Amino acid sequence: MIDVLREVKKIEKEIISWRRELHKIPELGLELPNTSKYIQRKLSEMKIEYHTLVKGNAIVGIIKGSKEGKTIALRADMDGLPIKEETGLSFASTNGLMHACGHDAHSAMLLGAAKVLNENKDKLKGNVKLFFQPGEEYPGGALPMIEEGAMEDPKVDAVLGLHNGSISKDVAKGKIGVCYGPMMASMDRILIKIKGKGSHGAYPEQSIDPISTAAEVISALQRIVSREVKAIDPAVLSITRINGGFNQNIIPDVVEIEGTVRAVNPETRNFIAKRIDEITRGVTTAMRADCEVEYEFKYPPLINSEDFTKNFVESAKKVVSTESIYEMKDPVMGGEDMAYFLEKAPGTFFFLSNPNKVDGIAYPHHSSKFDVDENLFYIGSSLFVQAVLDFLK
């Protein structure tokens, strides 16, 4: 038997050091040359076999046990955000970008788990894959990793991931949040172009006004969630950008509307997409205008396996107290492309609540002053290790 907490605590300072080094070099999207090279170097130092995907930016490590068995994948994202850091940390980024969502910590915690598991691989019956993923923020790195074979050879039987910070306010600091089923929403994008006929503002009868048409479209779209989706079925439709016009006395030809749609039920997601198209075309036709409707299906809903999550909770009880495991009753409406991995294999995604205060305030994700408490990283690494040991026993 492995004393997981003791083994992880031995390397706690290393995990924190890895996070700080990664924090200094944030990169965006699918292009993470320095981040990827750093993690590759650490895996090489640990003598862990790996290969790269997505033009060398994604990493798939493999730890093979002493006996044949199942394969479990552990996933961490690596990308940052286009935000100038204002935390004042001694290891703050200086390149104009920032790890403002905690992905640097995810990668460090996975490196910690990898080191402990690799040092005890003789006790494993089966394999552990290590997914270091680019592009979670945008445009999504999980799907291209899957398309390039990350879940095969050997085939992944289960997948586990985490998110630190304070994704759900219901999960108190120091606790982990688990969910048996839908945990996070889909993340889709809508772009609508309303095409009318411009004219002088003093003679609106000569126009087909795309601005007033856009207003009618927006008002009608808001009623999809409030009047066509069950109140107990979580869904969001937010119009976040409207652009059109040049001057106070000119009615323009075109107005653009952009927004996001979130849902946790795949059927609801498809229904909303269909109704957006129908309503937009119906309203614009009634207003004598024309339209283009672009609906971009991006990240699917993140849905945990109930059975795997139950087993994960039993593993977690060996690492943290029962009181430190919070069962979330409601999903959060943020999106996560970990969902793609969970579509291909059963598994779970859990939250580690470890917000850290800057200037006396625990700032939210995607803030220039966001930070996480390094003293709780050992929990994430330990949960990874314990879950693997129990799954492969």
TABELUR-V392191 format. One record per pair of residues at least 6 apart in sequence whose ideal C-beta (glycine too) atoms are under 8 Angstrom apart, sorted by the first residue. I is the first residue (numbers start at 1). J is the second residue. If there is no record, write none. Layout:
I:J ; I:J
This chain:
2:116 ; 2:120 ; 2:123 ; 2:385 ; 2:389 ; 4:116 ; 4:318 ; 4:319 ; 4:382 ; 4:385 ; 4:386 ; 4:389 ; 5:319 ; 5:378 ; 5:382 ; 7:116 ; 7:119 ; 7:120 ; 7:385 ; 8:15 ; 8:112 ; 8:113 ; 8:116 ; 8:378 ; 8:381 ; 8:382 ; 8:385 ; 9:378 ; 11:112 ; 11:115 ; 11:116 ; 12:112 ; 12:377 ; 12:378 ; 14:112 ; 14:115 ; 15:108 ; 15:109 ; 15:111 ; 15:112 ; 15:377 ; 15:378 ; 15:381 ; 16:108 ; 16:374 ; 16:377 ; 18:42 ; 18:107 ; 18:108 ; 18:111 ; 18:112 ; 19:104 ; 19:105 ; 19:107 ; 19:108 ; 19:374 ; 19:377 ; 20:91 ; 21:38 ; 21:91 ; 22:35 ; 22:38 ; 22:78 ; 22:99 ; 22:104 ; 22:107 ; 22:108 ; 23:89 ; 23:91 ; 23:92 ; 23:93 ; 23:99 ; 23:104 ; 24:91 ; 24:92 ; 24:93 ; 24:94 ; 25:34 ; 25:35 ; 25:38 ; 25:93 ; 25:95 ; 26:35 ; 26:79 ; 26:80 ; 26:81 ; 26:93 ; 26:95 ; 26:97 ; 26:98 ; 26:99 ; 26:104 ; 27:33 ; 27:34 ; 27:35 ; 27:78 ; 27:79 ; 27:80 ; 27:97 ; 28:79 ; 28:80 ; 28:81 ; 28:82 ; 28:97 ; 28:137 ; 28:138 ; 29:79 ; 29:134 ; 29:135 ; 29:137 ; 29:138 ; 29:139 ; 30:54 ; 30:55 ; 30:57 ; 30:134 ; 30:135 ; 30:139 ; 30:141 ; 30:144 ; 31:57 ; 31:134 ; 32:57 ; 32:78 ; 32:79 ; 32:134 ; 33:56 ; 33:57 ; 35:78 ; 35:79 ; 35:107 ; 35:134 ; 36:52 ; 36:56 ; 36:57 ; 36:58 ; 36:59 ; 36:78 ; 36:132 ; 36:134 ; 39:59 ; 39:78 ; 39:107 ; 39:111 ; 39:132 ; 40:50 ; 40:52 ; 40:59 ; 42:111 ; 43:50 ; 43:59 ; 43:61 ; 43:111 ; 43:114 ; 43:130 ; 46:114 ; 46:115 ; 46:118 ; 47:118 ; 48:61 ; 48:62 ; 48:63 ; 48:114 ; 48:118 ; 48:130 ; 49:61 ; 49:62 ; 49:63 ; 49:64 ; 50:59 ; 50:60 ; 50:61 ; 50:62 ; 50:130 ; 51:59 ; 51:60 ; 52:58 ; 52:59 ; 52:60 ; 53:59 ; 53:60 ; 53:144 ; 53:145 ; 53:148 ; 53:149 ; 53:150 ; 54:134 ; 54:135 ; 54:141 ; 54:144 ; 54:145 ; 54:148 ; 57:134 ; 57:135 ; 57:141 ; 58:131 ; 58:132 ; 58:133 ; 58:134 ; 58:141 ; 58:144 ; 58:145 ; 58:148 ; 58:150 ; 59:130 ; 59:131 ; 59:132 ; 60:129 ; 60:130 ; 60:131 ; 60:132 ; 60:145 ; 60:150 ; 61:114 ; 61:129 ; 61:130 ; 61:132 ; 62:127 ; 62:128 ; 62:129 ; 62:130 ; 63:114 ; 63:117 ; 63:118 ; 63:121 ; 63:124 ; 63:127 ; 63:128 ; 63:129 ; 63:130 ; 64:121 ; 64:124 ; 64:127 ; 65:121 ; 65:122 ; 65:123 ; 65:124 ; 65:125 ; 65:126 ; 65:127 ; 65:128 ; 65:392 ; 66:121 ; 66:122 ; 66:123 ; 66:124 ; 66:125 ; 67:124 ; 67:125 ; 67:126 ; 68:125 ; 68:126 ; 69:124 ; 69:125 ; 69:126 ; 69:127 ; 69:392 ; 70:126 ; 70:127 ; 70:157 ; 70:158 ; 70:391 ; 70:392 ; 71:126 ; 71:127 ; 71:128 ; 71:129 ; 71:154 ; 71:155 ; 71:156 ; 71:157 ; 71:158 ; 72:126 ; 72:127 ; 72:128 ; 72:129 ; 72:156 ; 72:157 ; 72:158 ; 72:159 ; 72:160 ; 72:387 ; 72:388 ; 72:391 ; 72:392 ; 73:128 ; 73:129 ; 73:130 ; 73:131 ; 73:150 ; 73:151 ; 73:156 ; 73:158 ; 73:159 ; 73:160 ; 73:341 ; 73:345 ; 73:347 ; 74:110 ; 74:113 ; 74:114 ; 74:128 ; 74:129 ; 74:130 ; 74:131 ; 74:159 ; 74:160 ; 74:161 ; 74:384 ; 74:388 ; 75:110 ; 75:131 ; 75:133 ; 75:142 ; 75:159 ; 75:160 ; 75:161 ; 75:338 ; 75:341 ; 76:103 ; 76:106 ; 76:107 ; 76:109 ; 76:110 ; 76:131 ; 76:132 ; 76:133 ; 76:161 ; 76:162 ; 77:103 ; 77:106 ; 77:107 ; 77:133 ; 77:134 ; 77:135 ; 77:136 ; 77:141 ; 77:338 ; 78:103 ; 78:104 ; 78:106 ; 78:107 ; 78:132 ; 78:133 ; 78:134 ; 79:103 ; 79:134 ; 79:135 ; 79:136 ; 79:137 ; 79:141 ; 80:93 ; 80:97 ; 80:98 ; 80:99 ; 80:100 ; 80:101 ; 80:103 ; 80:104 ; 80:137 ; 81:97 ; 81:98 ; 81:99 ; 81:100 ; 81:101 ; 81:137 ; 81:366 ; 82:96 ; 82:97 ; 83:97 ; 83:98 ; 83:100 ; 83:366 ; 83:367 ; 83:368 ; 84:96 ; 84:97 ; 84:98 ; 84:368 ; 85:92 ; 85:93 ; 85:94 ; 85:97 ; 85:98 ; 85:100 ; 85:368 ; 86:368 ; 86:369 ; 87:358 ; 87:368 ; 87:369 ; 87:370 ; 87:371 ; 88:358 ; 88:359 ; 89:371 ; 93:99 ; 98:368 ; 98:370 ; 99:105 ; 100:365 ; 100:366 ; 100:367 ; 100:368 ; 100:370 ; 101:137 ; 101:165 ; 101:365 ; 101:366 ; 101:370 ; 102:163 ; 102:164 ; 102:165 ; 102:365 ; 102:370 ; 102:372 ; 103:136 ; 105:164 ; 105:372 ; 105:374 ; 105:377 ; 105:380 ; 106:162 ; 106:163 ; 106:164 ; 106:380 ; 107:132 ; 108:377 ; 109:162 ; 109:164 ; 109:377 ; 109:380 ; 109:381 ; 109:384 ; 110:130 ; 110:132 ; 110:381 ; 110:384 ; 112:377 ; 112:378 ; 112:381 ; 113:380 ; 113:381 ; 113:382 ; 113:384 ; 113:385 ; 113:388 ; 114:128 ; 114:130 ; 116:381 ; 116:385 ; 117:124 ; 117:128 ; 117:385 ; 117:388 ; 123:389 ; 124:388 ; 124:389 ; 124:392 ; 125:392 ; 125:393 ; 126:391 ; 126:392 ; 127:154 ; 128:388 ; 128:392 ; 129:150 ; 129:154 ; 129:156 ; 131:145 ; 131:150 ; 131:159 ; 131:341 ; 133:141 ; 133:142 ; 133:145 ; 133:337 ; 134:141 ; 135:141 ; 135:144 ; 135:337 ; 136:142 ; 136:336 ; 136:337 ; 136:338 ; 140:298 ; 140:299 ; 140:337 ; 140:340 ; 141:337 ; 142:337 ; 142:338 ; 142:339 ; 142:340 ; 142:341 ; 143:337 ; 143:340 ; 146:340 ; 146:341 ; 146:344 ; 150:156 ; 151:341 ; 151:344 ; 151:345 ; 156:341 ; 156:344 ; 156:345 ; 157:345 ; 157:346 ; 158:305 ; 158:308 ; 158:345 ; 158:346 ; 158:347 ; 158:391 ; 159:341 ; 159:342 ; 159:344 ; 159:345 ; 159:346 ; 159:347 ; 160:312 ; 160:347 ; 160:348 ; 160:349 ; 160:384 ; 160:387 ; 160:388 ; 161:338 ; 161:341 ; 161:347 ; 161:348 ; 161:349 ; 161:350 ; 162:349 ; 162:350 ; 162:351 ; 162:352 ; 162:380 ; 162:383 ; 162:384 ; 163:336 ; 163:349 ; 163:350 ; 163:351 ; 163:352 ; 164:351 ; 164:352 ; 164:353 ; 164:354 ; 164:372 ; 164:376 ; 164:377 ; 164:380 ; 165:353 ; 165:354 ; 165:355 ; 165:365 ; 165:370 ; 165:372 ; 166:173 ; 166:353 ; 166:354 ; 166:355 ; 166:362 ; 166:364 ; 166:365 ; 167:177 ; 167:332 ; 167:334 ; 167:351 ; 167:365 ; 168:177 ; 168:328 ; 168:332 ; 168:351 ; 168:353 ; 170:177 ; 170:326 ; 170:328 ; 170:330 ; 171:177 ; 171:326 ; 171:328 ; 171:351 ; 171:353 ; 172:326 ; 172:353 ; 173:353 ; 173:354 ; 173:355 ; 173:373 ; 174:324 ; 174:353 ; 174:354 ; 174:376 ; 175:320 ; 175:324 ; 175:325 ; 175:326 ; 175:353 ; 176:316 ; 176:320 ; 176:324 ; 176:325 ; 176:326 ; 176:350 ; 176:351 ; 176:352 ; 176:353 ; 176:379 ; 176:383 ; 177:326 ; 177:327 ; 177:328 ; 177:350 ; 177:351 ; 177:353 ; 178:304 ; 178:309 ; 178:312 ; 178:313 ; 178:316 ; 178:325 ; 178:326 ; 178:327 ; 178:328 ; 178:348 ; 178:350 ; 178:351 ; 179:304 ; 179:309 ; 179:327 ; 179:328 ; 179:331 ; 179:348 ; 179:350 ; 180:304 ; 180:306 ; 180:309 ; 180:310 ; 180:327 ; 181:303 ; 181:304 ; 181:306 ; 182:264 ; 182:265 ; 182:301 ; 182:302 ; 182:303 ; 182:304 ; 182:331 ; 183:302 ; 183:303 ; 183:304 ; 183:328 ; 183:331 ; 183:332 ; 183:349 ; 184:264 ; 184:301 ; 184:302 ; 184:331 ; 184:332 ; 184:333 ; 184:334 ; 184:335 ; 184:336 ; 184:339 ; 184:349 ; 185:234 ; 185:235 ; 185:236 ; 185:262 ; 185:263 ; 185:264 ; 185:301 ; 185:302 ; 185:331 ; 185:332 ; 185:333 ; 185:334 ; 185:335 ; 186:261 ; 186:262 ; 186:263 ; 186:264 ; 186:266 ; 186:269 ; 186:297 ; 186:298 ; 186:299 ; 186:300 ; 186:301 ; 186:335 ; 186:339 ; 187:260 ; 187:262 ; 187:298 ; 187:299 ; 187:334 ; 187:335 ; 188:260 ; 188:261 ; 188:262 ; 188:269 ; 188:273 ; 188:295 ; 188:296 ; 188:297 ; 188:298 ; 189:258 ; 189:259 ; 189:260 ; 189:261 ; 189:295 ; 189:296 ; 189:298 ; 190:257 ; 190:258 ; 190:259 ; 190:260 ; 190:261 ; 190:276 ; 190:293 ; 190:294 ; 190:295 ; 190:296 ; 191:256 ; 191:257 ; 191:258 ; 191:293 ; 191:294 ; 191:296 ; 192:214 ; 192:217 ; 192:256 ; 192:257 ; 192:258 ; 192:280 ; 192:291 ; 192:292 ; 192:293 ; 192:294 ; 193:254 ; 193:255 ; 193:256 ; 193:257 ; 193:291 ; 193:292 ; 194:210 ; 194:213 ; 194:214 ; 194:217 ; 194:244 ; 194:254 ; 194:255 ; 194:256 ; 194:257 ; 194:284 ; 194:289 ; 194:290 ; 194:291 ; 195:210 ; 195:253 ; 195:254 ; 195:289 ; 195:290 ; 195:291 ; 195:292 ; 196:207 ; 196:208 ; 196:209 ; 196:210 ; 196:213 ; 196:251 ; 196:252 ; 196:253 ; 196:254 ; 196:255 ; 196:287 ; 196:288 ; 196:289 ; 196:290 ; 197:206 ; 197:207 ; 197:208 ; 197:253 ; 198:207 ; 198:250 ; 198:251 ; 198:252 ; 198:253 ; 199:206 ; 199:207 ; 199:250 ; 199:251 ; 200:206 ; 200:249 ; 200:250 ; 200:251 ; 201:248 ; 201:249 ; 201:250 ; 201:251 ; 202:249 ; 204:251 ; 207:251 ; 208:287 ; 208:288 ; 208:289 ; 209:251 ; 209:287 ; 209:289 ; 210:244 ; 210:251 ; 210:252 ; 210:253 ; 210:254 ; 210:255 ; 210:289 ; 211:244 ; 211:245 ; 211:251 ; 211:252 ; 211:255 ; 212:287 ; 213:255 ; 213:283 ; 213:284 ; 213:287 ; 213:289 ; 214:242 ; 214:244 ; 214:255 ; 214:257 ; 216:283 ; 216:287 ; 217:257 ; 217:279 ; 217:280 ; 217:283 ; 217:284 ; 217:291 ; 218:239 ; 218:242 ; 218:257 ; 220:279 ; 220:283 ; 221:237 ; 221:239 ; 221:276 ; 221:279 ; 221:280 ; 222:237 ; 222:239 ; 224:237 ; 224:272 ; 224:275 ; 224:276 ; 224:279 ; 225:235 ; 225:236 ; 225:237 ; 225:272 ; 228:271 ; 228:275 ; 229:235 ; 229:268 ; 229:271 ; 229:272 ; 233:263 ; 233:264 ; 233:265 ; 233:268 ; 234:262 ; 234:263 ; 234:264 ; 234:265 ; 234:330 ; 234:331 ; 234:333 ; 235:261 ; 235:262 ; 235:263 ; 235:264 ; 235:265 ; 235:268 ; 235:272 ; 236:260 ; 236:261 ; 236:262 ; 236:263 ; 236:333 ; 237:259 ; 237:260 ; 237:261 ; 237:262 ; 237:272 ; 237:276 ; 238:259 ; 238:260 ; 238:261 ; 239:257 ; 239:258 ; 239:259 ; 240:258 ; 240:259 ; 240:260 ; 241:256 ; 241:257 ; 241:258 ; 241:259 ; 242:255 ; 242:256 ; 242:257 ; 242:258 ; 243:255 ; 243:256 ; 243:258 ; 244:252 ; 244:254 ; 244:255 ; 244:256 ; 245:251 ; 245:252 ; 245:255 ; 246:252 ; 261:269 ; 261:272 ; 261:273 ; 261:276 ; 261:295 ; 262:333 ; 262:334 ; 262:335 ; 263:269 ; 263:272 ; 263:301 ; 264:301 ; 264:303 ; 264:331 ; 264:333 ; 265:301 ; 266:300 ; 266:301 ; 269:297 ; 269:300 ; 269:301 ; 273:295 ; 273:297 ; 276:293 ; 276:295 ; 277:293 ; 277:295 ; 280:291 ; 280:293 ; 281:291 ; 281:293 ; 284:290 ; 284:291 ; 298:335 ; 299:335 ; 299:336 ; 299:337 ; 299:339 ; 299:340 ; 300:339 ; 300:340 ; 300:343 ; 301:331 ; 301:339 ; 302:335 ; 302:336 ; 302:338 ; 302:339 ; 302:342 ; 302:349 ; 303:339 ; 303:342 ; 303:343 ; 304:342 ; 304:347 ; 304:348 ; 304:349 ; 305:342 ; 305:346 ; 305:347 ; 305:348 ; 307:346 ; 308:346 ; 308:347 ; 308:348 ; 309:348 ; 311:390 ; 311:391 ; 312:348 ; 312:350 ; 312:387 ; 313:325 ; 314:390 ; 315:383 ; 315:386 ; 315:387 ; 315:389 ; 315:390 ; 315:391 ; 316:325 ; 316:350 ; 316:383 ; 316:386 ; 316:387 ; 317:325 ; 318:386 ; 318:390 ; 319:379 ; 319:382 ; 319:383 ; 319:386 ; 320:379 ; 320:383 ; 328:351 ; 336:349 ; 338:349 ; 341:347 ; 342:348 ; 342:349 ; 350:383 ; 352:376 ; 352:379 ; 352:380 ; 352:383 ; 354:372 ; 354:373 ; 354:375 ; 354:376 ; 354:377 ; 354:379 ; 355:362 ; 355:363 ; 355:371 ; 355:372 ; 355:373 ; 356:362 ; 356:371 ; 356:372 ; 356:373 ; 356:374 ; 357:371 ; 358:369 ; 358:370 ; 358:371 ; 359:369 ; 361:369 ; 363:369 ; 363:370 ; 363:371 ; 364:370
